[in-house]
Amino acid sequence: MSEDDRLLGAVSDPDDRAVVLLARIWEDKIVRDHPELGDQLQQVLGTVTAPDHVEPDPRVGRRRCYRRRVGPSNWLWWS
């Protein structure tokens, strides 16, 4: 396993679906596109496990999870 494939987190969403976060996704996608989240890893994972609001994502088979009063703004979301 390469360093880029290092597992940063593995959680379950409210429907008990497994969600994994690899280092390469965190660093090359999430933090690159949203540098303000760089020190918010646990809050992002917490948004998946205990969202305050969930809605459908435009991409089939996905959804968006939102959590209030965490992260650098009023809402943090994950899809």
Contacts in CASP RR format, 6 or more apart in sequence:
PFRMAT RR
TARGET T0000
AUTHOR 0000-0000-0000
METHOD contacts of the structure
MODEL  1
MSEDDRLLGAVSDPDDRAVVLLARIWEDKIVRDHPELGDQLQQVLGTVTA
PDHVEPDPRVGRRRCYRRRVGPSNWLWWS
3 23 0 8 1.000
4 22 0 8 1.000
4 23 0 8 1.000
4 24 0 8 1.000
4 28 0 8 1.000
5 22 0 8 1.000
5 23 0 8 1.000
5 24 0 8 1.000
6 22 0 8 1.000
6 23 0 8 1.000
7 20 0 8 1.000
7 21 0 8 1.000
7 22 0 8 1.000
7 23 0 8 1.000
8 21 0 8 1.000
8 22 0 8 1.000
8 23 0 8 1.000
8 26 0 8 1.000
8 41 0 8 1.000
9 20 0 8 1.000
9 21 0 8 1.000
9 41 0 8 1.000
9 45 0 8 1.000
10 18 0 8 1.000
10 19 0 8 1.000
10 20 0 8 1.000
10 21 0 8 1.000
11 18 0 8 1.000
11 19 0 8 1.000
11 45 0 8 1.000
11 46 0 8 1.000
11 48 0 8 1.000
11 49 0 8 1.000
12 18 0 8 1.000
12 19 0 8 1.000
12 49 0 8 1.000
13 19 0 8 1.000
13 48 0 8 1.000
13 49 0 8 1.000
13 51 0 8 1.000
13 65 0 8 1.000
14 49 0 8 1.000
14 50 0 8 1.000
14 51 0 8 1.000
14 54 0 8 1.000
19 48 0 8 1.000
21 41 0 8 1.000
21 44 0 8 1.000
21 45 0 8 1.000
26 41 0 8 1.000
30 37 0 8 1.000
30 38 0 8 1.000
30 44 0 8 1.000
31 37 0 8 1.000
31 38 0 8 1.000
36 71 0 8 1.000
36 72 0 8 1.000
37 44 0 8 1.000
37 71 0 8 1.000
37 72 0 8 1.000
37 76 0 8 1.000
40 70 0 8 1.000
40 71 0 8 1.000
40 72 0 8 1.000
40 76 0 8 1.000
43 67 0 8 1.000
43 70 0 8 1.000
43 71 0 8 1.000
43 76 0 8 1.000
44 76 0 8 1.000
44 78 0 8 1.000
46 67 0 8 1.000
46 70 0 8 1.000
47 65 0 8 1.000
47 66 0 8 1.000
47 67 0 8 1.000
47 70 0 8 1.000
47 76 0 8 1.000
47 77 0 8 1.000
47 78 0 8 1.000
48 65 0 8 1.000
48 78 0 8 1.000
50 67 0 8 1.000
51 65 0 8 1.000
51 66 0 8 1.000
51 67 0 8 1.000
51 78 0 8 1.000
52 66 0 8 1.000
52 67 0 8 1.000
52 68 0 8 1.000
53 65 0 8 1.000
53 66 0 8 1.000
53 67 0 8 1.000
53 68 0 8 1.000
54 63 0 8 1.000
54 64 0 8 1.000
54 65 0 8 1.000
54 66 0 8 1.000
55 63 0 8 1.000
55 64 0 8 1.000
55 66 0 8 1.000
56 62 0 8 1.000
56 63 0 8 1.000
56 64 0 8 1.000
57 63 0 8 1.000
57 64 0 8 1.000
57 79 0 8 1.000
59 79 0 8 1.000
62 79 0 8 1.000
63 79 0 8 1.000
64 77 0 8 1.000
64 78 0 8 1.000
64 79 0 8 1.000
65 77 0 8 1.000
65 78 0 8 1.000
65 79 0 8 1.000
66 75 0 8 1.000
66 76 0 8 1.000
66 77 0 8 1.000
67 75 0 8 1.000
67 76 0 8 1.000
67 77 0 8 1.000
68 74 0 8 1.000
68 75 0 8 1.000
70 76 0 8 1.000
END
